[in-house]
Amino acid sequence: MSKAQHDILFLKYLRCRCGDHKSCSPNFRRQARIIKIGKAEVITLSPYKLNPISLTIKIFQSSPFYSSVCSTYLLTLKHTNSSLVTQNHTVSKQFVSIRYLKQETCITCLFGFYFYFIYYLYMFFLFFGLGMGLVNKFMLLLFLLLCCSMSTKGALYKNPKIPIRVRVSDLLKRMTIAEKIGQMSQIERLNATDDVIKNYYIGSVLSGGGSPPLPNDTATDWVERIDAMQKAALSTRLGIPIIYGIDAVHGHNNVLNATIFPHNVGLGASRDPDLVKRIGQATALEARATGIPYVFAPCVAVCRDPRWGRCYESYSEDTDVVRQMTELIPGLQGDVPPDSPKGVPYVAGGKNVAACAKHYVGDDGAHNGIDENNTATSFHGLLSIHMAPYYTAIKKGVSTVMVSYSSWNGDKMHANHFLVTDFLKNKLRFRGFVISDWQGIDRITSPPYNNYTYSVLASVTAGIDMIMIPYNYTDFINDLTYLVKYNFIPMTRIDDAVSRILRVKFLMGLFDKPFADRSLINQLGNQKHREIAREAVRKSLVLLKNGKSPNETVLPLPKKSKKILVAGTHADNLGYQCGGWTIARQGLSGNNFTAGTSILQAIKNTVHPTTEVVFSERPTSSDLSDGKYDYAVVVVGELPYAETAGDNMNLMIPVPGARTIRRVCRVVKCVVVLISGRPLVVQPYIEMMDAFVAAWLPGSEGQGVADVLFGDYGFTGKLPRTWFKSVDQLPMNVGDKDYDPLFPFGYGLTTGTEPIKSI
């Protein structure tokens, strides 16, 4: 078939979504079928906004009894005026540009050829009277060998030049139900053996909090193990790569010696979206350094009650602040191109990762701040407070959305078809995939896992695409297979889920570059990232009191003094200042589990060499009376926690923090630095403090605290949350009718950058 024959093509029909062929706006995606002189099949008509319209067509070349060669051409319509898009219009060559792309072996055509070849060979044997038993065995063996010889080498989905929509469609058509359900399964690293990945066609693997490949893992250890998993996935029939995910909620926090940034509540205090974006870029590089292309971040919750154990994962009680901080998404993924369709995920390249907005939706408004509880609010309240950050996240091209354990007005989010499918997917036009939380579908029933088949049915029909089933993956796969086989779940729902997962994998480039880029290994914990973290610490600190009167300011502290005291359980404990989700899910204590600088060490690094620094975690009265200190820095706060373990109904400063404040501040001029994921009860002690700093959970770079205490930089942070007087006032948020805080939302004193030279 010569290329000259392509000069005239006919539009059989060209249909817009609205059904009006003549007046429909060209901004809509159009569907078309091209009928060629000869045999032609349209593979795709790409969405477009401006000229030209591009189609990829496949021409089947014929031979006497089979077709085995397909030629792919790119057809470009150079004009899109209204006359061209009318029904049955002839397009002459003056409107058409045709460019030859490639020639490939078509699997369908090959199968037809093999079928006829075997048929004629079979008839030949019969004609010459060979024994039926021998003939049948020989033909069966030949048929199996020929079937095995047919590969996917020339498959469209393997061609990176083909539009992603076409690649997804082509691959989906080739997949069995087992392969599709495998793509919907995300299992824990501990279970992801080569055999499991290959036999169940697993689509995704994750590391839960505190689940490294080895106890003292390095970036190379991570890369080696994840690449081995990827090799197992690529060895399957279709070679679909896994997508490996991890909780990287304040840096790449599961990995030894990674940069640990302040938790989100501190970043909300900075009010600096550009800083948050740079943190996202650094986190993406450190994740890629370990071979991980997918992170479960950011948390875009709008925490309305500090008693909630996940409140530090929220940037603020204020929706607008949270929406600004979604700049982490383009930091992780890259900036969405201006012409990118709304709702379509975007990942810029091999130095970026897929992001995940979580936890959809209302986890942040649960009754009394109890984790995984019920959020009782109207639909308007849900949209205006809790849903708003998801609008912004989708606009910025977020790849995935994680569903919350919580309920909305009594309905479990993991089974909520209205909010997951009708609203998120259809109303907001989110085109990435929706993922469950860790064993999230188990908790649809009470007690969890009580009726697992129902949980599978409810979650998948609600619209969840990928199920995080760390351990009981065989139960999930068996139950979902049963539900599809007997039509409880339609194949269209499975195809929608798998299409979304494949779309994200193609957009990320996983099919084209599935293995880790080992040139990035040195990005883990590098100095540039630590400087960004140090800047984030400085900007997150909120100065709530500075002197017992306006004329008696204490901060900045002098670097040159005779003798100073550093006291408190959190002064020399890297684990405490990093908080939960650091190496282990519930966090750790001590200075030996990862790299960083404690606040005590930072103070020693900053003061004049002649200044004597005395450290006492729990100073006694006699220590203080004999000390003759110029001033004291008291660093106390919460112990690390995560999720439900952090729910707290009294919000008192943990023992011995309050006692240390009383003991030190009664006899020495003191600056109290509070390490916490939320406001705590401080009203009984505030009068005895000379200065009070909310440092939140600053992460690994404690030097940033000393930078501001000693005046190298000024205090600029503003409260991201209302600081209450008593827990009896909770929940209390800015804008409430009875708003009577100790420190209001947005409060924060500032200082200059010049420290006092000496005492």
Summary of the structure (lengths in Angstrom):
residues: 759
radius of gyration: 30.9
end to end distance: 93.0
largest distance: 114.3
contacts: 2709
relative contact order: 0.09
helix: 37%
strand: 17%
